[in-house]
Structure formats: C-alpha cells, structure tokens
Amino acid sequence: MSAQANLADAEMAPFLLAQQSHVRGLSAQERDGLVISARRGDGQWVVVSRNGDDRWELLSKTTNRKHAITFDLVEEELRDSIRQVMYRFYCRGRAGGKRPGASTVQGLFNDLLPFLRHLSACNITRLDEVKRLACTSYVKLVKEWAMANGKPLAAASIDRRLRAVEALFELSQHSTDPMQAHPWP
C-alpha cells in the first residue's frame, strides 16, 4: 500500500514543502506546474495533480477516499483565478485557521459554485470586477432558491454559501485577481 501526501500531510514530499503558498509573482506556466498532490510508491514520489490540471485529485491523509475538484465546472474566464484561490486555501487555509483537509477544500469549492454561476450570469469575468451589488443580489437569490422538492435551502446551507463568498474575498487577496471590496456592507 502506498503512502499518500498532500499539503496537509505530516510527511510531505520535499517538493511540496518547497512550494510557496501563494501564486502572486509566478508566471502562468509556473502556477500551472505547482504540485497539488503526490503519492509515494516504490520509494519514489509520483505527482497525482498539478495546479494547471482541470481536475485536482485531493488525497486524504486519514482515509483512502478520494476527493476531487473539477475546474471545468467554473466558467473559463474565472477558472485561473479560482485555481489560485483554491491553491491558497489548500496550502494555508483561512486567516487564523489551520490547513484544511481534502474534504474541506472540496466543500469550499462546491459551496462557491453557485456564486461563481451568479457572477457569470452578471457578466463578471474577473474577481476584481466583483462589486458589493453582485454580492448582495446573490444573498437575495440564495434566500429565495428552492430545492427540487420545493423546500427552501436550509439555514446551514445558506450560511455555508455566504461564508464561501467571504472566503473567496479573503483568499483572493493572495492571487493575481483580488476582489476589491469586502462582499458585505
């Protein structure tokens, strides 16, 4: 059985430890080459996912369950910015917090998807174009959405989606495309 490593593991591949935790100042080629996950087999590290991949395989340190992020679900214009945000979250977590595990990273990505679709519907193609109006209109939409069975979203689901927008603001400050203003007045 091979040992698995990601940026949250205690025993990491040396090249993972050497990577910086933000992407500012890196070229697109350098960003794309950053290693997201690696697996050790037969004494050697094998890269599983790189930042530029359309799908990140996130290896869990506590289970054999695989978690994945599929960037094809994000509009192409926002994809690079969201990769940068997710890379920062995967490496460092949020301010004052610890490095997240694979399921937490996947959860944030999933909670961001409705907001990213909202931005696309508003013809916003860069995070630095996001204004408070787009964020406050998203709050209204989230509260109005109904699930397929006609029941409104649970309060916990609403909270997760709105916290994801706050996380996007915070984490984007370490990207090449930061949101300019906090999402809430």
VENJOQUI-V52152 format. One record per residue. RES is the residue in one small letter. SS is DSSP state (@ for helix, = for strand, . for the rest). PSI is psi as a letter, one per 20 degrees, with the letter a starting at -180 (NA if undefined). Layout:
BEGIN
res=<RES RES>
ss=<SS SS>
psi=<PSI PSI>
END
This chain:
BEGIN
res=<m s a q a n l a d a e m a p f l l a q q s h v r g l s a q e r d g l v i s a r r g d g q w v v v s r n g d d r w e l l s k t t n r k h a i t f d l v e e e l r d s i r q v m y r f y c r g r a g g k r p g a s t v q g l f n d l l p f l r h l s a c n i t r l d e v k r l a c t s y v k l v k e w a m a n g k p l a a a s i d r r l r a v e a l f e l s q h s t d p m q a h p w p>
ss=<. . = = = = . . . . . . . @ @ @ @ @ . . . . . . . . . @ @ @ @ @ @ . = = = = = = = . . = = = = = = = . . . . = = = = = . . . . . . = = = = = @ @ @ . . @ @ @ @ @ @ @ @ @ @ @ @ @ @ @ @ @ . . . . . . . . . @ @ @ @ @ @ @ @ @ @ @ @ @ @ @ @ @ @ @ @ . . . . . @ @ @ . . @ @ @ @ @ @ @ @ @ @ @ @ @ . = . . . . . = . . @ @ @ @ @ @ @ @ @ @ @ @ @ @ @ @ @ @ . . . . . . . . . . . . .>
psi=<p q q q q a i i q g o q q h h g h i q r j r i p i q r h g g g h i p p g q q q p p k j q p p p g q q h i q i p p o o p p i i r j p q q q p o i i i p q h h i g g g h g g g h g g g h g h a r p i a r p q r g h g g h g g g h h h g h g h h g g h h j k p i q h i i p r h g h g h h g g g g g h h q q r h j i q r q q h h g g g g h h h h g g g g g g h i i j r i m q p h q q h q NA>
END
